[in-house]
Amino acid sequence: MKGKKLLDDDEDFLRSKSQIDVFPKWQELKPLGKNIHRRSYHSCVGHENYLYVYGGYETNEGILSDFCRIPSPVSQKSFCWTILTKKAPADKSIPGPLRNHTAIVHQNKMYMFGGKENLMSPTAKLWIYNFQEEVFIEGKECIIDGKKMAVEGHSSCLWNEQQQMIVFGGFYSDTGYRSSILFYDLQNEVWTMIFKGDNNQAQFPKGRAEAGVTLIGNTLYVYGGCNYESRFGDFWKFDLENRQWGQIITEKSPGTRSSTSLLIHPQGIMLFGGIHDITHEKNDLWLYKGNEWIQLEEDTSRRQVADEMLNDSAFDKASQARPQKKEKGRNEPRSFLMLDEEPKNSIHQRRNSVKNLDQKQNTDTNNNFQLNSMDELKKKRLQQKKNQMLAEFEMNEEEKSKFRSSSPTTDQIKNSINMITNQEKQGGQRKIQSPTGKKNAIQASLNGKKPCARDGHSAIVMGDIMIVFGGDRNLMSFNDIYMYSFNQK
């Protein structure tokens, strides 16, 4: 009875923890049909109610070369991905594999610059995509004073008033990290460097890559970034007309991070996500206005990890509370051999029995939050999966049903069922809107769910909404899409 009460208490607590995060302004958008590859460090632009995504990187696939588009979620078109190019026809060319590049849109063309074509070196190429003719042409390579400005990890934005593409920072193949500023005249097709940024002086930002950059009027804003030594949490502005730097000091700030998104908000500048340290990506949301940073949403990444560990801890307690059962008519417990384990001759107890695994879990519990390397984290998760499989093997059906109610996998299955039946969770839970059963389905969405922590993602503003796509967390890339509504209360 004591063991049963312990199991019930753990389930109630875990169930309450899983219901705390509801974000009214966020929606996870579910594309209809086949999704595209997971990716990070790609380019993403908006043009005439479409999002265009090129390239990026995924651990298993490597550097990607596909070019895709999907309608804006506020349009009346079906929310489906379309592959525009995979391979170039014999008489045409495409950029090919590309990551850590940038892209902007001017009039009816997309300008895509720099990045890595392979794992070794950056490129100085400029590619131009004509939206009307739906073709790529190779633009003017960035060569200044006879040197190719091959760069990756830079940031770009459009200075519309002067019809210039602005390129800030990045890692240059010849000089390393820089805070230089390049101009590309979109009309005259001329590259110039207006700021060298190759000296680490206090008057301007240190050389860096993966900084958040945006433009308001004639002022360029730069937040964070990283180099060989560290990540930055400083905030700068650059007057494009007077060509002067100035550091912005605020009482409160989003802290050190790189690969973050800096966007123009109707009330100021919005910052989302990024990576603070190894294995510590963020999903917090900030707004800069009136010379101060306002935190709109807290970072939930650490709590998500804690909840995962809490699930594991509760399962360990439930395993310990269950008495060991023997198979009828036999004196030895049933064996369960994983593919990567070797059988051991044991009369009374298996080396990897539930009891031994529980003891090992208890020894490791105090160190759960001190796992700093990916190898250790993978081993930990593998051990937890083994534990779960072994335990379910020795549970009766009643115990299985109790445990599964708090299983993350089962929660995902429940969400899928909810999408099919268009059910609404009670008590302030997220609402799933599904097109299933409708003849003219446009899209499905999960209301109230925000993106998990990530870096290397893309974020763009389209009217009254912000779109977040893809990114990476702990070497796992995403292909999910989220919408943030500025006007939603």
Number of C-alpha atoms within 10 A of each C-alpha: 7 8 14 13 12 14 22 14 12 19 22 12 14 19 15 9 14 14 12 10 14 15 15 15 17 23 24 21 20 19 21 15 10 9 13 19 18 21 28 30 28 27 25 24 21 20 19 11 16 16 20 21 22 27 26 30 24 22 13 9 11 15 24 23 21 21 20 18 21 19 21 21 25 15 12 12 16 18 22 19 18 15 14 15 17 14 14 13 9 6 5 10 13 20 21 18 19 28 28 27 26 25 24 20 19 15 10 12 18 20 22 22 29 29 29 21 22 15 10 7 14 24 22 20 21 19 18 21 19 14 15 8 9 10 16 20 15 15 15 15 19 23 16 13 8 7 10 16 24 23 30 27 26 29 25 23 18 21 21 15 8 11 16 21 22 22 23 26 30 30 24 22 17 12 11 15 24 24 24 21 21 22 21 19 16 16 9 9 11 15 19 14 17 13 14 12 20 16 13 12 10 9 10 17 27 22 23 28 29 29 29 25 26 23 22 12 10 15 18 19 23 23 27 26 31 24 18 10 7 13 21 20 17 20 19 17 20 19 14 17 8 9 10 13 17 15 16 14 12 12 7 10 17 22 13 18 27 27 28 28 24 23 22 18 18 11 11 13 18 22 25 26 28 30 24 23 13 11 15 17 26 25 21 22 17 19 23 19 13 9 11 14 18 16 17 11 13 11 17 17 17 14 11 15 13 14 15 13 15 16 19 20 17 20 23 24 16 22 24 15 16 16 11 12 12 12 10 8 6 8 10 15 17 15 13 15 15 12 6 6 8 8 13 11 8 9 9 9 16 19 14 20 18 24 20 14 21 22 12 13 19 14 11 12 14 9 9 15 12 10 13 12 11 13 9 12 15 12 11 16 12 12 15 18 13 19 24 17 14 21 21 17 14 21 17 10 10 8 15 14 12 14 20 14 16 20 18 13 11 13 14 11 12 13 17 13 12 17 20 15 15 17 14 14 12 8 7 12 17 19 20 24 20 20 18 14 10 8 7 10 15 18 20 21 22 19 21 19 23 23 21 18 23 28 28 29 27 22 25 19 18 18 12 13 21 19 23 22 23 25 30 25 21 15 12 14 23 21 15 19 20 23 26 22 16 16 9 10 6
